[in-house]
């Protein structure tokens, strides 16, 4: 057995999931640091960045505590003389017995006042006033109508039958570097609730009649209308505007609604790239052009809410987009016997619709291509003319999935589109027949669970990290870890391997570093070699019935050197259809705690 150092350097593929976790609070504006605190400006609005969240800065108050020995604020200002500048205009609005003064800014910029106060060297601290929140929900007046994001049982729905958005926003509300291409009827990109989160082509100069960035499109600052061949991707039909609102309606701006990737409760947001392909029906011959544009202009996600006949040109464009690393999803279709194209394409995640009761919508097209379900019935969303509307259809389920993919990439930008797709399936909440089914796929998406999978593990935690390409009887078995955190000395996991028959033989394979173990569809990398400690490479057990459930204990030596070590686990299930007799389950990374 080879000895290894305790600190592990993961391979590139594992590093994508656990190595470099980048939670960005970036925005289109450059951050401003004053007094060790970070701010950003969004037009005339000033935001304080703290803990990965954004808080509105109140424009009229700065709180300050004078340094020891200072008699009063008025005396400080008087001693500065002409150097006081705008500080001479300020007055004390209120004070408390701790010596904290709230200064009325008299119209002066709060960051300028704060910087000037700190520069005197005669204050202990100075900080602009901010507006916080009580419960983590955005202040958009239409948010209580958005059962899809937070279902409290409004209109008789089932509490919790939602995408779990509010909890997910504690991890990220989106990153502006992650762009979702909405290939649709066109989008009212100047809608007040959409405009702050719309993509802009930074390489193009508006209105000069030139192709400044050389991408083949003149003045495409806001996107492109491929059906009409112009640079105005707005539309006289509401569809694309509604789809964009589901994704990036600005959250916590006191206006309208919140999109799933629209910033949550005062966070930075993803961006939507509006691409028009026909106002009242998708023009098949330009869809491939729009897909190519999305690839070439930096989109990471494409969401499609349409059906057209199968097209070789569209097939080619979709394959190129997927090969370029873009995540692609599409509505499964409405009121049909089977999933429509291009949702049937192998590189596209087909999305079915669910309602406020966590049931599949009656109009949602079923089929083996359906991978996940998302709210699509009676969804409140943006409308033309700066307004809002309620509508239904898988058209509005698909953008929930595109938005969640964008959030996952915001949290961990190193993930591949393949990994994002597997994360969305593995984290879905099962709402249909146990396991995969043609109506709901792997279940209704869960934003918090997906982001937790995209996030790395911490000491004493577990995190799913990948999936096998073949399962029992040719399907992909999944594994769910439950119970307490793993500890040195012991750990136990309740697992359910979907699609596996009861009484099937399964194996727990664990490792720290790389060695080959063959299975259908690839090679499992396994080797156990810890400093001063060895563990069994494989433990076999029998799955129970009816769903391949079992609780498997894992004996971990009571050695403090193991604390913080990450073990890689796989369930291998007997599979007569697999060439080597085994198929690989979902993977689990276990970080051992003390």
C-alpha positions in Angstrom: 0.0 0.0 0.0 1.5 3.3 -1.0 1.8 6.1 1.5 0.4 9.5 0.6 0.7 12.9 2.1 -2.4 13.9 4.1 -3.0 17.0 1.9 -4.5 15.8 -1.4 -4.3 17.5 -4.8 -7.4 16.7 -6.7 -7.4 15.9 -10.4 -8.7 18.6 -12.8 -12.2 17.0 -13.1 -12.6 16.9 -9.3 -11.1 20.3 -8.9 -14.0 21.5 -11.0 -16.4 20.5 -8.3 -14.4 20.9 -5.1 -11.1 22.7 -5.8 -11.9 26.3 -6.7 -15.2 27.6 -5.4 -15.8 31.1 -6.6 -18.7 32.9 -5.1 -18.7 36.2 -6.9 -20.4 39.4 -5.7 -19.2 41.2 -8.9 -21.4 43.5 -10.9 -21.1 45.6 -13.9 -19.8 48.4 -11.6 -16.3 48.3 -10.1 -16.3 47.8 -6.3 -15.5 50.8 -4.1 -13.7 50.2 -0.8 -14.1 52.8 1.9 -13.1 52.2 5.5 -12.5 48.5 4.8 -16.1 48.0 3.6 -17.1 47.3 -0.1 -19.7 49.2 -2.1 -20.9 49.4 -5.7 -22.9 51.9 -7.6 -25.8 50.9 -9.9 -26.7 54.1 -11.6 -27.8 56.5 -8.9 -28.2 53.7 -6.4 -25.4 52.8 -3.9 -25.2 49.2 -2.5 -23.1 47.8 0.4 -21.7 44.4 -0.3 -21.4 42.1 2.7 -21.3 38.4 3.1 -22.0 37.8 -0.6 -25.2 39.9 -0.4 -26.1 43.5 -1.4 -27.8 46.0 0.9 -29.3 49.3 -0.1 -27.3 52.3 1.2 -29.6 55.0 2.6 -28.6 58.4 1.0 -29.1 60.6 4.0 -27.3 59.3 7.1 -23.8 58.3 8.1 -23.2 56.9 11.6 -20.0 58.0 13.4 -18.3 57.6 16.7 -15.7 60.3 17.6 -12.3 59.3 18.9 -11.5 59.5 22.6 -10.9 63.1 23.6 -13.1 64.7 21.0 -15.6 67.0 22.6 -18.3 67.1 20.0 -18.9 66.9 16.3 -19.4 70.6 16.0 -16.0 71.2 17.7 -14.3 68.8 15.4 -15.7 70.6 12.3 -14.8 74.0 13.7 -11.2 72.9 14.3 -10.9 71.8 10.7 -11.7 75.3 9.4 -11.9 75.5 5.6 -10.6 71.9 5.3 -14.0 70.7 6.7 -15.6 71.1 3.2 -19.0 69.4 3.1 -18.6 68.2 6.7 -19.6 71.8 7.7 -23.0 71.2 6.3 -23.8 68.2 8.4 -25.9 68.1 11.5 -26.4 65.6 14.2 -29.8 63.9 13.7 -29.6 61.7 16.8 -27.1 60.2 19.3 -27.1 57.5 22.0 -25.2 56.9 25.2 -22.6 54.8 23.4 -21.4 57.9 21.7 -22.7 57.0 18.2 -23.9 60.0 16.2 -26.2 59.8 13.2 -25.3 62.7 10.9 -27.8 64.2 8.4 -25.9 64.4 5.1 -27.8 67.4 3.7 -27.6 66.0 0.2 -23.9 65.0 0.2 -22.7 61.7 -1.0 -22.5 59.1 1.9 -19.2 57.6 0.6 -17.6 61.0 0.2 -18.7 62.0 3.7 -17.5 58.7 5.2 -14.1 59.0 3.5 -13.7 62.5 4.7 -14.6 61.6 8.3 -12.1 58.7 8.3 -9.4 60.9 6.8 -9.5 63.2 9.8 -8.1 60.4 12.0 -10.3 61.7 14.7 -13.2 59.2 14.6 -13.3 55.6 15.7 -15.5 54.6 12.8 -17.8 56.1 10.2 -20.3 54.1 8.1 -23.2 54.9 5.8 -26.7 53.8 6.8 -28.1 50.7 5.1 -31.5 49.1 4.7 -31.5 45.5 5.8 -34.3 42.9 5.8 -36.1 40.6 8.2 -36.7 37.3 6.6 -34.5 37.0 3.5 -37.3 37.4 1.1 -37.2 40.1 -1.6 -39.3 43.3 -1.2 -40.9 43.0 -4.7 -44.6 43.7 -4.3 -45.5 40.8 -6.6 -43.3 38.2 -4.8 -46.2 36.9 -2.6 -47.8 35.8 -5.9 -44.8 33.8 -7.0 -45.7 30.4 -5.5 -43.1 29.0 -7.9 -40.3 30.6 -5.8 -41.9 30.4 -2.4 -45.1 28.4 -1.9 -46.7 29.2 1.4 -50.0 27.6 0.4 -51.3 30.7 -1.3 -54.3 30.1 -3.6 -54.7 26.7 -1.9 -51.3 25.3 -3.0 -49.1 22.9 -1.1 -46.5 24.7 1.1 -43.0 23.9 0.0 -44.1 22.9 -3.6 -41.6 25.4 -5.1 -38.1 25.6 -6.3 -36.7 26.6 -2.9 -35.5 29.9 -4.1 -35.3 31.9 -0.9 -32.9 29.5 0.8 -30.9 29.2 -2.4 -30.3 32.9 -2.5 -28.4 32.6 0.7 -25.7 31.0 -1.4 -26.0 33.2 -4.5 -28.5 35.3 -6.4 -26.5 35.1 -9.6 -23.4 36.5 -11.2 -23.5 39.0 -14.0 -20.7 37.1 -15.9 -23.1 34.2 -16.4 -25.3 35.0 -19.4 -28.5 33.2 -20.4 -29.5 33.4 -24.0 -33.3 33.5 -24.3 -34.0 32.4 -27.9 -37.6 33.3 -28.2 -40.2 35.8 -29.6 -38.1 38.7 -28.5 -37.8 40.5 -25.1 -38.9 43.9 -23.9 -35.3 44.5 -22.7 -36.2 48.0 -21.5 -38.9 46.6 -19.1 -38.2 48.3 -15.8 -37.9 45.0 -14.0 -35.7 43.5 -16.6 -33.4 46.3 -17.8 -30.9 46.2 -14.9 -30.2 42.5 -15.6 -30.1 42.5 -19.4 -26.9 41.6 -21.3 -25.2 44.5 -23.1 -22.6 43.9 -25.9 -19.7 45.9 -24.4 -17.8 45.7 -27.7 -20.4 47.6 -29.7 -21.0 51.4 -29.9 -24.7 52.1 -30.0 -26.1 53.9 -33.0 -22.9 54.4 -35.1 -23.9 52.1 -37.9 -20.8 50.0 -37.6 -19.9 46.5 -36.5 -17.4 47.6 -33.9 -16.7 44.2 -32.4 -16.5 42.5 -35.8 -19.0 39.8 -34.9 -21.0 40.3 -38.1 -23.8 42.3 -36.6 -24.1 46.1 -36.7 -25.1 48.0 -33.5 -26.1 44.8 -31.7 -25.8 46.4 -28.3 -29.0 44.8 -26.9 -29.0 41.5 -28.8 -30.4 40.7 -32.3 -33.7 40.0 -34.0 -32.9 37.2 -36.4 -36.3 37.0 -37.9 -36.3 40.6 -39.0 -32.6 41.1 -39.3 -32.2 44.1 -37.1 -30.7 45.1 -33.8 -34.0 45.5 -31.9 -34.7 42.2 -30.1 -38.0 43.5 -28.5 -41.3 42.1 -29.6 -45.0 42.7 -29.9 -45.7 39.3 -28.3 -45.3 38.8 -24.6 -43.8 35.3 -24.6 -40.0 36.2 -24.6 -40.6 38.9 -22.1 -42.3 36.5 -19.7 -39.5 33.9 -20.2 -36.8 36.5 -19.4 -38.7 37.6 -16.3 -38.8 34.1 -14.9 -35.0 34.2 -15.2 -33.8 37.7 -14.3 -36.6 40.0 -13.1 -34.7 42.2 -10.7 -35.1 41.0 -7.1 -35.5 43.2 -4.1 -35.8 46.4 -6.0 -39.3 47.2 -4.7 -40.7 46.7 -8.2 -42.8 43.9 -9.6 -41.4 40.4 -9.1 -38.1 38.5 -8.7 -36.5 36.1 -11.2 -34.8 33.0 -9.9 -31.4 34.3 -11.1 -32.4 38.0 -10.8 -30.4 38.8 -7.7 -32.6 37.3 -5.0 -32.8 39.5 -1.9 -30.2 42.2 -2.7 -27.7 40.0 -4.4 -25.9 40.4 -7.8 -27.7 38.8 -10.7 -27.2 36.9 -13.9 -27.9 38.5 -17.3 -30.2 37.6 -20.2 -29.2 37.9 -23.8 -32.4 38.5 -25.8 -32.4 36.9 -29.3 -35.6 37.2 -31.4 -36.6 34.4 -33.8 -40.1 35.3 -34.7 -42.8 37.2 -32.9 -45.8 35.0 -33.1 -44.1 31.7 -33.9 -40.5 30.5 -34.0 -39.0 30.7 -37.5 -37.0 27.4 -37.8 -34.5 28.7 -40.3 -33.1 31.3 -38.0 -32.9 29.3 -34.7 -29.5 27.9 -35.6 -28.2 31.4 -36.3 -29.4 32.5 -32.9 -27.7 29.5 -31.2 -24.4 30.3 -33.0 -24.7 34.0 -31.9 -25.1 32.8 -28.3 -22.0 30.7 -28.6 -19.9 33.4 -30.1 -21.0 36.2 -27.8 -20.4 34.6 -24.4 -23.6 32.9 -23.3 -23.2 30.0 -20.9 -26.8 28.9 -20.9 -29.4 28.7 -23.7 -33.1 28.3 -22.8 -35.7 27.4 -25.4 -39.4 27.5 -24.9 -40.5 26.3 -28.3 -41.2 23.3 -30.6 -40.4 23.1 -34.3 -40.0 20.1 -36.7 -36.7 18.3 -36.5 -34.0 20.2 -38.3 -30.5 19.2 -39.3 -29.3 22.8 -39.2 -30.6 23.2 -35.6 -29.1 19.8 -34.7 -25.7 21.0 -35.9 -26.0 24.2 -33.9 -27.1 22.5 -30.7 -24.3 20.0 -30.9 -21.7 22.8 -31.4 -23.1 24.7 -28.5 -23.0 21.7 -26.2 -19.4 20.9 -27.4 -18.5 24.6 -26.6 -19.7 24.0 -23.0 -23.1 25.7 -23.0 -25.9 24.2 -20.9 -29.1 23.9 -23.0 -32.7 23.3 -21.8 -36.0 23.3 -23.7 -39.7 23.0 -22.8 -41.1 19.5 -23.3 -44.2 20.9 -25.0 -47.9 21.2 -24.2 -50.9 19.0 -24.9 -49.1 16.4 -27.0 -48.5 12.7 -26.8 -44.7 13.0 -26.7 -41.8 15.5 -26.1 -41.4 18.0 -28.9 -38.2 18.9 -30.8 -35.6 20.3 -30.0 -36.3 19.1 -26.4 -35.7 15.6 -27.8 -32.1 16.4 -28.9 -29.5 14.5 -26.9 -27.7 17.6 -25.8 -30.8 19.4 -24.5 -32.4 18.9 -21.1 -36.1 18.5 -21.6 -38.3 20.2 -19.0 -41.8 19.3 -17.9 -44.3 21.4 -16.0 -45.4 21.2 -12.4 -48.2 23.0 -10.5 -48.5 24.5 -7.0 -49.4 21.1 -5.6 -46.1 19.5 -6.8 -48.0 17.5 -9.4 -47.2 17.3 -13.1 -49.4 19.7 -15.1 -52.0 18.0 -17.2 -50.8 19.8 -20.4 -47.2 18.8 -19.9 -45.8 16.5 -22.6 -44.3 13.2 -21.2 -41.6 11.1 -22.6 -38.3 9.3 -21.8 -36.4 12.5 -22.8 -38.0 14.5 -19.8 -35.2 14.9 -17.3 -36.6 17.4 -14.7 -39.8 19.3 -13.9 -40.2 22.9 -12.9 -43.2 25.2 -12.1 -45.1 26.1 -15.3 -48.7 26.5 -14.2 -50.2 29.8 -13.2 -46.8 31.5 -13.0 -46.8 35.2 -12.3 -44.2 37.0 -14.6 -43.3 40.0 -16.6 -45.5 41.3 -19.5 -45.2 43.8 -22.3 -45.6 47.5 -21.5 -43.7 47.2 -18.2 -46.5 45.1 -16.8 -47.1 41.6 -15.3 -49.3 38.7 -16.1 -50.1 35.1 -15.1 -49.8 32.3 -17.6 -49.2 28.6 -17.9 -47.1 26.2 -20.1 -43.9 24.3 -20.2 -42.6 27.5 -21.8 -42.3 28.9 -18.3 -40.9 25.7 -16.8 -37.9 25.7 -19.0 -36.6 29.2 -18.0 -36.7 28.1 -14.3 -34.2 25.4 -15.3 -32.1 27.8 -17.3 -32.0 30.2 -14.4 -31.0 27.4 -12.0 -28.2 26.3 -14.3 -27.0 29.9 -14.3 -27.1 30.0 -10.5 -25.0 26.8 -10.3 -22.5 28.3 -12.7 -22.5 31.5 -10.7 -21.6 29.6 -7.6 -19.0 27.3 -9.3 -18.0 28.6 -12.7 -15.6 25.7 -13.2 -18.4 23.2 -13.7 -18.9 21.8 -17.1 -22.3 21.7 -18.8 -22.4 17.9 -18.3 -21.8 18.3 -14.6 -24.5 21.0 -14.3 -26.9 18.8 -16.0 -26.2 15.9 -13.6 -26.4 18.2 -10.6 -29.9 19.4 -11.6 -31.1 15.8 -12.0 -29.4 14.5 -8.9 -30.8 17.3 -6.7 -34.4 17.2 -8.1 -37.2 16.4 -5.7 -39.0 13.3 -6.7 -42.7 14.1 -7.3 -43.9 11.3 -9.5 -43.6 7.5 -9.4 -40.5 6.6 -7.3 -37.4 7.2 -9.3 -37.3 8.3 -12.9 -40.6 8.5 -14.8 -41.6 9.8 -18.2 -43.9 12.5 -16.8 -41.7 14.2 -14.2 -38.2 12.9 -15.1 -36.0 12.8 -12.0 -38.3 15.3 -10.3 -39.0 19.0 -9.6 -35.9 21.1 -9.5 -34.7 22.3 -6.1 -32.4 25.3 -6.2 -30.9 25.0 -2.8 -30.1 21.3 -3.2 -28.5 22.0 -6.6 -26.4 24.8 -5.2 -25.3 22.6 -2.3 -24.1 20.0 -4.8 -22.3 22.6 -6.8 -20.7 23.8 -3.5 -17.8 22.0 -2.0 -17.9 19.9 1.2 -16.9 21.1 4.6 -15.5 19.1 7.6 -18.1 16.7 8.8 -20.3 17.0 5.7 -21.1 15.0 2.6 -21.6 16.2 -1.0 -22.7 14.4 -4.1 -20.2 14.9 -6.9 -21.0 13.1 -10.2 -22.9 10.3 -11.8 -22.4 7.0 -13.6 -23.3 6.6 -17.2 -25.0 3.2 -16.8 -27.2 1.8 -14.1 -29.0 -1.4 -13.3 -30.8 -2.6 -16.5 -29.2 0.2 -18.4 -30.5 3.1 -16.3 -28.6 5.5 -14.0 -28.9 4.6 -10.3 -28.8 7.5 -7.8 -27.7 7.6 -4.2 -29.0 9.7 -1.4 -26.9 10.2 1.8 -28.9 10.9 4.9 -28.3 10.9 8.6 -25.6 12.5 10.7 -22.2 13.9 9.7 -19.4 11.4 9.3 -17.2 11.3 12.4 -13.8 9.6 13.1 -14.7 6.2 14.5 -17.8 5.5 12.4 -20.2 6.8 9.8 -23.5 5.4 8.5 -25.4 6.3 5.3 -28.9 5.5 4.3 -28.9 5.0 0.6 -31.5 4.4 -2.1 -30.3 3.2 -5.5 -33.2 4.0 -7.8 -34.0 1.5 -10.5 -32.1 -1.2 -8.7 -34.0 -4.4 -7.7 -34.3 -5.4 -4.1 -31.9 -8.2 -3.1 -29.4 -7.0 -5.7 -25.8 -7.1 -4.6 -24.1 -3.7 -4.3 -20.6 -2.7 -3.3 -19.4 0.4 -1.4 -16.1 1.4 -3.0 -14.1 4.2 -1.4 -10.8 5.8 -2.1 -8.5 8.8 -1.7 -6.5 8.8 -4.9 -6.4 7.4 -8.3 -6.4 3.7 -9.3 -8.5 2.0 -12.0 -11.7 0.1 -11.5 -13.6 -0.7 -14.7 -17.4 -0.3 -15.1 -19.8 0.1 -18.0 -19.1 3.5 -19.6 -15.7 4.3 -18.1 -13.2 3.8 -15.3 -13.6 4.4 -11.6 -10.6 5.9 -9.9 -10.1 4.2 -6.5 -7.2 3.7 -4.1 -7.1 3.9 -0.3 -3.9 5.1 1.2 -3.9 7.4 4.2 -0.9 8.2 6.4 -0.6 5.5 9.1 -4.1 4.3 8.3 -5.6 1.9 5.8 -9.3 1.3 5.0 -11.0 -1.5 3.2 -11.3 -0.7 -0.5 -14.7 -2.4 -1.0 -17.6 -3.4 1.2 -20.4 -5.6 -0.2 -24.0 -5.5 0.9 -27.5 -6.6 -0.2 -30.0 -4.0 -1.3 -33.4 -4.2 0.4 -36.8 -3.9 -1.3 -38.6 -2.4 -3.0 -36.3 0.4 -4.1 -32.8 -0.9 -3.5 -32.6 0.8 -0.1 -30.0 0.0 2.5 -28.2 1.5 5.4 -24.4 1.0 5.1 -22.1 1.5 8.1 -18.5 2.7 7.3 -15.9 2.0 9.9 -13.4 4.9 10.1 -10.4 4.5 12.4 -10.5 6.8 15.4 -7.4 8.7 14.3 -7.3 12.5 14.6 -5.1 12.5 11.4 -8.2 11.7 9.5 -10.1 14.9 10.4 -10.6 16.9 7.2 -9.7 14.1 4.9 -12.0 13.7 1.9 -13.0 10.2 0.8 -14.5 9.4 -2.5 -17.3 6.8 -2.4 -19.2 5.1 -5.2 -22.0 2.5 -5.1 -21.4 -0.3 -7.7 -24.6 -2.3 -8.4 -24.7 -5.7 -10.0 -25.9 -5.3 -13.5 -26.1 -8.2 -15.9 -26.3 -5.8 -18.9 -23.0 -4.1 -18.0 -19.9 -5.6 -19.8 -18.1 -6.0 -16.5 -21.2 -6.9 -14.5 -21.3 -3.6 -12.5 -22.8 -0.2 -13.0 -21.8 2.9 -11.1 -24.1 5.0 -8.8 -24.1 8.7 -8.0 -20.8 9.5 -6.2 -20.4 10.9 -2.7 -17.5 12.9 -1.3 -17.3 12.4 2.5 -15.2 14.9 4.5 -14.4 13.2 7.8 -15.0 15.3 11.0 -13.7 14.9 14.5 
